[in-house]
Amino acid sequence: MKKILAKEEIKEVIDILMDLYPDAKAELNFSNPFELLIATILSAQCTDVQVNKTTKGLFKDYKTPEDYLTLTDEELGEKIRSCGFYKTKSKNILSTCRLLIENFNGKIPDTLEELMTLPGVGRKTANVVLSNAFSKPAIAVDTHVFRVSNRIGLADSDNVLDTEKDLMENIDKKMWSKAHHLLIFHGRRICKARKPLCEKCPLTTYCFYFKDN
């Protein structure tokens, strides 16, 4: 049997997180869908803080897919080296830029299926772009969302896709995008991976993890 809170309790948890993090939003810096796509590809296994340092200069010089395609894999790799896995990310970004020009007239597609045809764009990245660039309801399940939602009882799954399905089922659709940010903020500030700060958490009345430990 799944360990999931009742829907009314889940709504209460979201309300508490709303009060705790009224400013919860994307922490990657971007000014258009293309920049967000590049930043999100760079953010894989890298902090948003480091990505923002890297893209500050990158976005000044490279504004379109065509701009990036003036670079070789190695040249782009040097510019994004500080984000880690730079060789793979460089190849994916340049391949994505080619496909954007060939298949989408240089524009960022606004459906999950089309976004996921781009190299380096999985379901999480696609949902981040849909939610933050196009204001479409979506829940991107990153490491924080996965951990926090399964600890508290908003989801009960051992994989990302089923966690996303649980959250979509248990949270009001109009709150999906906001809930994504709330769970990330909570995961970064209180419900940390190794040492969650349960003594500071206002959700212990609800949290299965707290009750079990």
Beta strands, then each sheet from edge to edge (+ up, - down):
end
